[in-house]
């Protein structure tokens, strides 16, 4: 059975159920596997994301190891 076939079987079976509690339980399960939430960003957040993308494209990135080394150097300077 393909994914499409299985979806059709489930849709058909669910359409025959009248038990509201059971349908709510199924909805909880389905909601946990799907994420239809739309994330709304502010203009500032959008600008920050675009600036970060440009930095990555320009090669202005550091590995975690490089950052750890730099932090240790900062911490050792008094």
PEMO-V6821 format. One record per pair of residues at least 4 apart in sequence whose C-alpha atoms are under 8 Angstrom apart, sorted by the first residue. I is the first residue (numbers start at 0). GAP is how many residues later the second one is. Records with the same first field share a line. If there is no record, write none. Layout:
# PEMO-V6821
I->GAP + GAP
This chain:
# PEMO-V6821
0->4 + 5
1->4
2->4
3->4
4->4
5->4
6->4
7->4
8->4
9->4
10->4
11->4
12->4
13->9
16->6
17->5
18->4
19->4
20->4
21->4
22->4
23->4
24->4
25->4
26->4
27->4
28->4
29->4
30->4
40->4 + 5
41->4
42->4
43->4
44->4
45->4
46->4
47->4
48->4
49->4
50->4
51->4
52->4
53->4
54->4 + 5 + 6
55->4 + 5
61->4 + 5
62->4
63->4
64->4
65->4
66->4
67->4
68->4
69->4
70->4
71->4
72->4
